[in-house]
Amino acid sequence: MPVFYDTHAHLDHKNFAADLPQMIARAHAAGIGKIICIGTDLASSARGLEIAEQFPNVFAAVGWHPTHVLEAPEDIRPALRELARHPKAVAIGETGLDFYHPPDHGEEAFYRKRQAEIFQQQLEVAAETGLNCVVHTRQSFEVAAAQLEPFAGKVRGVFHCFSEDGAALQRVLSLGSLVSFTGNITFKNAQKIRDTLAAAPLGQFMLETDCPYLAPMPHRGQRCEPAYVKEISELAAQVKNCSLEELSRATCDVAHRFFPKLG
């Protein structure tokens, strides 16, 4: 069975609290060799590291999600540096910018300014620690790419759940960064994303679930979980006109290069 990785999973989500060990076992049975648990704030990041300590094939990214920045301390860098020292912390994130979700309170201009500040802090910690960044963009791609650009050569980003067009893909690759595709490539109305996947060179993209969100067909509408990378990989291989073995080698190799502590 070809091996694949789930490079973006929210294993600390409350929806997984009741059956996390069983879910990890299902992923293993489906050929998912490694899973990266993604932090969304300091507590979530610490919980991701705890989960990674429990399961040999689970690793963690530590960071602060842009939609939570109004709850962030003024400077998250000291605490983030400490979390990043953990041997199973393989990246900084989930960070980036989100202009889709309005703030729960306060003014939008301040909300966006705060997102940029927290993104900048995480880019700085990434550069200091030698880790790369997991980047979230929603209706904010150009602004996020411009903020990452001064760090090119020091920090690479994976633009996760990538749904932009081929021109945006080339912009990412020009920064030395890469993209990752989720279960939404299987959706009936996602031809644009499949076109972008078709244009993405092997060795420049990874696969992920973003679970518990975005379950691929035929599981759409259900809780997503890491085992469903299997369905994502099958569709991706069709789009790329390659074998599952070729796709496995390419996506796993790029994951090891991008996440230097993945092992």
HUNOR-V315147 format. One record per residue. RES is the residue in one small letter. PHI is phi in radians with two decimals (* if undefined). BURIAL is + if it has 24 or more other C-alpha atoms within 12 Angstrom, else -. Layout:
RES	PHI	BURIAL
RES	PHI	BURIAL
This chain:
m	*	-
p	-1.09	+
v	-1.66	+
f	-2.28	+
y	-1.98	+
d	-1.74	+
t	-1.54	+
h	-2.75	+
a	-2.39	+
h	-1.75	+
l	-1.19	+
d	-1.43	+
h	-1.09	+
k	-1.04	-
n	-1.16	-
f	-1.82	-
a	-1.07	-
a	-1.43	-
d	-2.47	-
l	-1.02	+
p	-1.05	-
q	-1.16	-
m	-1.18	+
i	-1.08	+
a	-1.14	-
r	-1.12	-
a	-1.09	+
h	-1.06	+
a	-1.14	-
a	-1.51	+
g	1.52	+
i	-1.54	+
g	-1.36	+
k	-2.49	+
i	-2.31	+
i	-1.94	+
c	-1.51	+
i	-1.77	+
g	-1.43	+
t	-2.09	+
d	-2.79	+
l	-1.14	+
a	-1.17	+
s	-1.08	+
s	-1.12	+
a	-1.11	+
r	-1.14	+
g	-1.05	+
l	-1.17	+
e	-1.08	+
i	-1.12	+
a	-1.08	+
e	-1.19	-
q	-1.42	-
f	-2.20	+
p	-1.02	-
n	-1.65	+
v	-1.91	+
f	-2.20	+
a	-2.46	+
a	-1.89	+
v	-2.07	+
g	3.14	+
w	-2.32	+
h	-1.22	+
p	-1.09	+
t	-1.35	+
h	-1.91	+
v	-1.20	+
l	-1.22	+
e	-1.70	+
a	-1.34	+
p	-1.11	-
e	-0.99	-
d	-2.31	-
i	-1.56	+
r	-1.10	+
p	-1.04	-
a	-1.17	+
l	-1.19	+
r	-1.03	+
e	-1.11	-
l	-1.10	+
a	-1.18	+
r	-1.27	+
h	-1.04	+
p	-1.08	+
k	-1.79	+
a	-1.48	+
v	-1.84	+
a	-2.84	+
i	-1.78	+
g	2.54	+
e	-1.66	+
t	-2.18	+
g	2.20	+
l	-2.37	+
d	-2.41	+
f	-1.76	+
y	-1.53	-
h	-1.43	-
p	-1.26	-
p	-1.18	-
d	-1.16	-
h	-2.72	-
g	1.50	-
e	-1.60	-
e	-1.12	-
a	-1.08	-
f	-1.16	-
y	-1.02	+
r	-1.19	+
k	-1.09	-
r	-1.17	+
q	-1.02	+
a	-1.09	+
e	-1.14	+
i	-1.22	+
f	-1.07	+
q	-1.07	+
q	-1.04	+
q	-1.25	+
l	-1.08	+
e	-1.13	+
v	-1.13	+
a	-1.05	+
a	-1.11	+
e	-1.17	-
t	-1.65	+
g	1.34	+
l	-1.75	+
n	-1.67	+
c	-2.01	+
v	-1.64	+
v	-1.89	+
h	-1.74	+
t	-2.35	+
r	-2.43	+
q	0.91	-
s	-2.61	+
f	-1.01	+
e	-1.10	-
v	-1.18	+
a	-1.16	+
a	-1.10	+
a	-1.14	-
q	-1.27	+
l	-1.30	+
e	-0.94	+
p	-1.09	-
f	-1.66	+
a	-0.99	+
g	1.65	-
k	-1.97	-
v	-2.36	+
r	-1.78	+
g	-2.04	+
v	-1.86	+
f	-1.40	+
h	-1.44	+
c	0.84	+
f	-1.24	+
s	-2.38	+
e	-1.50	+
d	-1.59	-
g	-1.11	-
a	-1.13	-
a	-1.15	+
l	-1.00	+
q	-1.11	-
r	-1.09	+
v	-1.06	+
l	-1.12	+
s	-1.17	-
l	-1.51	+
g	1.39	+
s	-1.76	+
l	-2.57	+
v	-2.24	+
s	-2.44	+
f	-2.01	+
t	-1.95	+
g	-1.12	+
n	-1.21	+
i	-1.16	+
t	-1.56	+
f	-1.26	+
k	-1.03	-
n	-1.63	-
a	-1.91	-
q	-1.08	-
k	-1.05	-
i	-1.18	+
r	-1.12	+
d	-1.11	+
t	-1.17	+
l	-1.03	+
a	-1.05	+
a	-1.48	+
a	-1.40	+
p	-1.14	+
l	-1.00	+
g	1.64	+
q	-2.18	+
f	-2.57	+
m	-2.18	+
l	-2.04	+
e	-2.75	+
t	-1.84	+
d	1.03	+
c	-1.09	+
p	-1.53	+
y	-1.68	+
l	1.02	+
a	-1.07	+
p	-1.29	+
m	-1.11	+
p	-1.64	-
h	-1.72	+
r	-0.96	+
g	1.62	-
q	-1.72	-
r	-1.16	+
c	-1.45	+
e	-2.62	+
p	-1.00	+
a	-0.99	+
y	-1.32	+
v	-1.01	+
k	-0.99	+
e	-1.16	+
i	-1.12	+
s	-1.15	+
e	-1.12	+
l	-1.22	+
a	-1.06	+
a	-1.12	+
q	-1.11	-
v	-1.08	+
k	-1.45	+
n	0.95	-
c	-2.38	-
s	-1.37	-
l	-1.09	+
e	-1.12	-
e	-1.12	-
l	-1.14	+
s	-1.03	+
r	-1.02	+
a	-1.16	+
t	-1.29	+
c	-1.25	+
d	-1.08	+
v	-1.18	+
a	-1.10	+
h	-1.16	+
r	-1.25	+
f	-1.36	+
f	-1.84	+
p	-1.11	+
k	-1.77	+
l	-1.18	+
g	1.48	-
